[in-house]
Amino acid sequence: MKDYILGIDTSAYTTSIALIDQESQEILADKRKVLTVPMGQKGLRQQDAVFQHMKNFQELYSEININFNNIKTVSVSSRPRNVTGSYMPVFTVGQNYGKIIAKSLNCKYIEYSHQENHIAASLIDYYKEINNNVLAIHISGGTTEFLDVNKSSKGYDAVIVGGSKDITFGQLIDRIGALFEFQFPCGFHMENYLNENNNIDKIIAPKISGDAYINLSGMENYFTNLYLSKKFNKKSIINALFTYVSDCIIHIINEIKLSSDIETIIIAGGVASNSLIRKRILNKLNNEYNVILPTKENASDNAVGTAFLPIIDRWYNEIKTN
């Protein structure tokens, strides 16, 4: 009899379902659908996102052709972070569908956080080697958090040790992208536009100020004014924006290392799927740390990490700690 784990994640902008064989750890299905944001809008209201998740989930789930009786565990991202009171309505969609499926199949049901999902998706190939002294950088449209991460008996404990005080990296990118009339979420489209154009002028951004926590809203005004001045073309400003985000990440890492014993750095979230940002960070860190960049697919929102978490927990509790 097969032993499958069904992972579910309904985040702010992506409906995700993953299916994994627990013994072989083979990914049998990885289904995702990005929520639709009307052109010109800079996001979705939670009730609109919830409605789309309900529609998307049924479509994605129907595409999985297996013997559902082989599903022995349903693993769900039920909240943004692994802390008391963490809540977003979008996650209740996956939570409710997961409970119904587990009840119907008479199988185990378990909940994790969206952030733990990202950590696990980054550590799929490394979870037996890395458990502590991890700095996980979660950068997306809704999050810019630098986390001191340690393995626990269930999932991961994470304490915020750095990040942004106001808007996130993803919001900064999306707001400039919306100004340039890119489809929201804008980062992917901006990266493709940049790759298709080579006429780039160098722009030197202001010096980054602050310690492990920085402000970004002023930079929204800076890049907006660059565009309105008509002194630089879009691709030059986009290149400067991605470079600035990369340098902010390096700045915060350097501030955190002054008081932390960092051995491994994980960089995940939608912003971490950007090729220019990934390349610049790797070049700047210069082999100083064990840097784990998940695949671009697993850096962005997914359910693969959620599906893998019970496997990681089982190994940690039955083998690592014995």
SENU-763990 format. One line per 8 residues: number of its first residue (from 1); for each residue x, y, z of C-alpha. Coordinates in Angstrom, 1 decimal. Layout:
<recs>
NUM) X,Y,Z ~ ...
</recs>
This chain:
<recs>
1) 0.0,0.0,0.0 ~ 1.3,3.4,-1.0 ~ 1.7,6.2,1.6 ~ 1.1,9.6,0.1 ~ 1.1,13.1,1.7 ~ -1.1,15.8,0.2 ~ 0.2,19.3,0.8 ~ -2.1,22.4,0.5
9) -1.2,26.1,0.5 ~ -3.6,28.9,-0.3 ~ -1.4,32.1,0.0 ~ -2.1,35.7,-0.9 ~ -1.7,35.1,-4.6 ~ -1.2,31.4,-5.4 ~ -3.3,28.3,-5.0 ~ -1.0,25.3,-4.5
17) -1.4,21.5,-4.1 ~ 1.4,19.0,-4.0 ~ 1.4,15.2,-3.6 ~ 4.5,13.3,-2.3 ~ 5.2,9.6,-1.8 ~ 6.4,9.5,1.8 ~ 8.8,6.5,1.4 ~ 10.4,7.4,-2.0
25) 9.9,11.2,-1.4 ~ 9.0,11.5,-5.1 ~ 6.9,14.5,-6.0 ~ 3.9,13.0,-7.7 ~ 2.0,16.2,-8.4 ~ 2.8,19.9,-8.1 ~ -0.2,22.0,-9.1 ~ -0.2,25.8,-8.8
33) -2.4,28.6,-10.1 ~ -1.7,32.3,-9.6 ~ -4.7,34.4,-8.6 ~ -5.9,36.8,-11.2 ~ -5.5,40.5,-10.4 ~ -7.4,42.9,-12.8 ~ -5.1,45.1,-14.9 ~ -4.3,48.3,-13.1
41) -5.0,47.0,-9.6 ~ -2.2,46.6,-7.1 ~ -3.6,43.6,-5.3 ~ -6.7,41.7,-4.2 ~ -9.1,42.1,-1.3 ~ -9.0,39.1,0.9 ~ -12.6,38.1,0.1 ~ -11.8,38.2,-3.6
49) -8.7,36.1,-3.1 ~ -10.7,33.6,-1.0 ~ -13.3,33.2,-3.8 ~ -10.6,32.5,-6.4 ~ -8.9,30.0,-4.1 ~ -12.1,28.1,-3.8 ~ -12.5,27.9,-7.6 ~ -8.8,27.1,-8.2
57) -8.6,24.4,-5.6 ~ -11.4,22.4,-7.1 ~ -9.8,22.7,-10.6 ~ -6.3,21.7,-9.4 ~ -7.5,18.8,-7.2 ~ -9.4,17.3,-10.1 ~ -6.2,17.2,-12.1 ~ -4.6,14.8,-9.7
65) -5.2,11.2,-11.0 ~ -4.3,8.8,-8.3 ~ -5.9,6.3,-5.9 ~ -6.9,8.8,-3.2 ~ -7.1,6.0,-0.6 ~ -3.3,6.1,-0.7 ~ -3.3,9.6,0.9 ~ -2.4,8.9,4.5
73) -1.6,12.5,5.6 ~ -3.1,15.9,4.6 ~ -0.6,18.7,5.5 ~ -1.9,22.3,5.3 ~ -0.5,25.8,5.6 ~ -3.1,27.3,7.9 ~ -1.5,30.6,8.8 ~ 1.3,33.0,7.8
81) 3.7,32.4,10.7 ~ 4.3,29.9,13.4 ~ 3.2,32.2,16.2 ~ 0.0,32.7,18.2 ~ -2.5,34.9,16.6 ~ -1.0,34.7,13.1 ~ -4.0,34.8,10.7 ~ -5.0,35.6,7.1
89) -8.4,34.7,5.6 ~ -6.9,33.1,2.5 ~ -5.4,30.3,4.4 ~ -8.8,29.2,5.7 ~ -9.6,27.9,2.2 ~ -6.8,25.3,2.3 ~ -7.5,24.6,5.9 ~ -11.2,23.8,5.3
97) -10.6,21.8,2.2 ~ -7.8,19.9,4.0 ~ -10.0,19.0,6.9 ~ -12.8,17.8,4.6 ~ -10.4,15.6,2.6 ~ -8.8,14.2,5.7 ~ -12.1,13.4,7.2 ~ -13.4,11.8,4.0
105) -10.3,9.6,3.7 ~ -10.1,8.9,7.4 ~ -6.4,10.0,7.4 ~ -4.1,12.2,9.5 ~ -4.5,16.0,9.3 ~ -1.7,18.3,10.3 ~ -1.2,22.1,10.1 ~ 1.9,24.2,9.6
113) 2.6,27.9,8.7 ~ 3.2,29.3,5.3 ~ 6.6,30.4,6.4 ~ 7.5,26.9,7.5 ~ 6.4,25.8,4.1 ~ 9.0,28.1,2.5 ~ 11.7,26.9,4.8 ~ 11.0,23.3,4.1
121) 10.8,23.8,0.4 ~ 14.3,25.3,0.6 ~ 15.7,22.4,2.6 ~ 14.2,19.4,0.7 ~ 17.7,18.3,-0.3 ~ 19.4,19.4,2.9 ~ 17.1,18.7,5.9 ~ 19.3,15.9,7.2
129) 22.3,18.2,7.3 ~ 20.9,21.5,8.5 ~ 18.8,22.1,11.6 ~ 20.2,25.1,13.5 ~ 22.1,28.3,13.0 ~ 20.0,29.1,10.0 ~ 19.0,32.6,8.8 ~ 15.9,32.2,6.6
137) 15.1,35.3,4.5 ~ 11.5,35.4,3.5 ~ 10.9,38.1,0.9 ~ 7.6,38.4,-1.0 ~ 4.8,40.8,-1.7 ~ 3.6,40.7,1.9 ~ 6.7,39.8,3.8 ~ 10.3,41.0,4.3
145) 11.5,39.1,7.3 ~ 14.9,37.7,8.3 ~ 14.4,34.8,10.6 ~ 16.6,33.0,13.1 ~ 15.4,29.4,12.5 ~ 15.8,26.2,14.5 ~ 14.2,22.8,14.0 ~ 11.6,21.7,16.6
153) 9.7,18.5,17.0 ~ 7.0,19.9,14.7 ~ 8.1,22.2,12.0 ~ 10.4,25.1,12.6 ~ 10.7,27.8,15.3 ~ 11.5,31.2,13.8 ~ 12.3,34.5,15.5 ~ 12.4,37.7,13.4
161) 15.8,39.4,13.7 ~ 15.7,41.8,10.7 ~ 13.6,43.1,7.9 ~ 11.7,46.2,6.8 ~ 9.9,48.7,9.1 ~ 7.3,49.8,6.5 ~ 6.7,48.3,3.0 ~ 8.2,45.0,1.8
169) 10.6,44.4,-1.0 ~ 7.7,42.9,-3.0 ~ 5.5,46.0,-2.4 ~ 8.4,48.3,-3.5 ~ 8.8,46.3,-6.7 ~ 5.1,46.0,-7.4 ~ 4.4,49.7,-6.9 ~ 7.1,50.7,-9.3
177) 6.0,48.0,-11.7 ~ 2.4,49.3,-11.5 ~ 3.7,52.8,-12.3 ~ 5.3,51.2,-15.4 ~ 1.9,49.6,-16.2 ~ 3.1,46.0,-15.7 ~ 0.6,43.3,-14.8 ~ 0.4,42.6,-11.0
185) 2.2,40.9,-9.4 ~ 4.9,42.8,-11.4 ~ 8.3,41.3,-10.5 ~ 8.1,38.4,-13.0 ~ 7.1,40.7,-15.9 ~ 9.7,43.3,-15.0 ~ 12.4,40.7,-15.0 ~ 11.4,39.4,-18.4
193) 11.3,43.0,-19.7 ~ 14.8,43.6,-18.4 ~ 16.1,40.4,-20.0 ~ 14.7,41.5,-23.4 ~ 16.4,44.9,-23.3 ~ 20.1,45.6,-23.0 ~ 20.3,49.4,-23.2 ~ 20.9,50.0,-19.5
201) 22.3,53.2,-17.9 ~ 24.0,52.9,-14.5 ~ 22.0,54.5,-11.7 ~ 23.7,54.9,-8.3 ~ 21.0,54.6,-5.6 ~ 21.2,56.4,-2.2 ~ 23.2,54.7,0.6 ~ 21.3,52.2,2.7
209) 20.7,53.4,6.2 ~ 19.6,51.6,9.3 ~ 20.7,48.5,11.1 ~ 19.0,45.1,10.6 ~ 15.7,46.9,10.2 ~ 15.4,49.4,7.3 ~ 12.8,51.7,5.8 ~ 11.8,51.3,2.1
217) 8.9,53.7,1.5 ~ 11.4,56.5,0.8 ~ 12.9,54.5,-2.0 ~ 9.4,54.2,-3.6 ~ 9.5,58.0,-4.0 ~ 13.1,57.9,-5.2 ~ 12.4,55.5,-8.1 ~ 9.1,57.1,-8.9
225) 10.9,60.5,-9.2 ~ 13.5,58.9,-11.4 ~ 10.8,57.8,-13.8 ~ 8.9,61.1,-13.7 ~ 12.2,63.0,-14.4 ~ 12.4,61.2,-17.8 ~ 16.2,61.1,-17.4 ~ 16.3,57.3,-17.4
233) 14.4,54.6,-19.3 ~ 12.4,51.9,-17.7 ~ 14.9,49.2,-18.0 ~ 17.6,51.3,-16.3 ~ 15.3,52.0,-13.4 ~ 14.2,48.4,-13.1 ~ 17.9,47.3,-13.1 ~ 18.7,49.8,-10.4
241) 15.7,48.7,-8.3 ~ 16.6,45.0,-8.4 ~ 20.2,46.0,-7.6 ~ 19.1,48.1,-4.6 ~ 16.9,45.3,-3.2 ~ 19.9,42.9,-3.5 ~ 22.1,45.3,-1.7 ~ 19.5,45.8,1.1
249) 19.5,42.1,1.7 ~ 23.3,42.0,1.9 ~ 23.2,45.0,4.3 ~ 20.8,43.4,6.7 ~ 22.7,40.1,6.6 ~ 25.9,42.0,7.5 ~ 24.1,43.7,10.4 ~ 22.6,40.4,11.8
257) 25.9,38.6,11.6 ~ 27.4,41.0,14.2 ~ 25.3,39.4,16.9 ~ 24.4,35.9,15.5 ~ 26.3,32.7,14.6 ~ 25.0,32.3,11.1 ~ 26.2,29.2,9.3 ~ 23.5,28.7,6.6
265) 21.4,31.3,4.8 ~ 18.1,30.4,3.0 ~ 16.6,32.9,0.7 ~ 12.9,32.2,-0.3 ~ 9.7,33.9,-1.3 ~ 8.5,35.3,-4.6 ~ 11.2,38.1,-4.7 ~ 13.9,35.4,-4.3
273) 12.9,33.8,-7.6 ~ 14.3,36.9,-9.4 ~ 17.5,35.8,-11.3 ~ 19.3,39.2,-11.1 ~ 18.7,39.4,-7.3 ~ 19.8,35.8,-6.8 ~ 23.0,36.2,-8.8 ~ 24.0,39.5,-7.1
281) 23.5,38.1,-3.6 ~ 25.6,35.0,-4.4 ~ 28.4,37.2,-5.8 ~ 28.3,39.6,-2.9 ~ 28.4,36.9,-0.2 ~ 31.5,35.5,-1.9 ~ 31.2,32.0,-0.3 ~ 31.1,33.5,3.2
289) 28.1,31.3,4.2 ~ 26.4,28.1,3.1 ~ 23.8,29.8,0.9 ~ 20.8,27.8,-0.1 ~ 18.7,29.2,-3.0 ~ 15.8,26.8,-3.7 ~ 14.8,26.3,-7.3 ~ 13.0,29.4,-8.7
297) 9.8,27.4,-8.6 ~ 10.2,26.4,-4.9 ~ 11.3,29.9,-4.0 ~ 7.9,31.2,-4.9 ~ 4.7,30.1,-3.3 ~ 4.1,26.4,-3.4 ~ 2.7,23.4,-1.4 ~ 5.8,21.2,-1.9
305) 7.3,22.4,1.4 ~ 4.1,21.8,3.3 ~ 3.9,18.2,1.9 ~ 7.5,17.6,2.9 ~ 7.2,18.9,6.5 ~ 5.8,15.6,7.9 ~ 8.7,13.7,6.3 ~ 11.2,16.1,7.8
313) 9.5,15.9,11.2 ~ 9.5,12.1,11.1 ~ 13.2,12.0,10.3 ~ 14.1,14.5,13.0 ~ 12.0,12.8,15.7 ~ 12.7,9.2,14.9 ~ 16.3,9.3,13.6 ~ 18.1,12.6,14.4
321) 17.1,12.8,18.0 ~ 17.6,9.1,18.8
</recs>
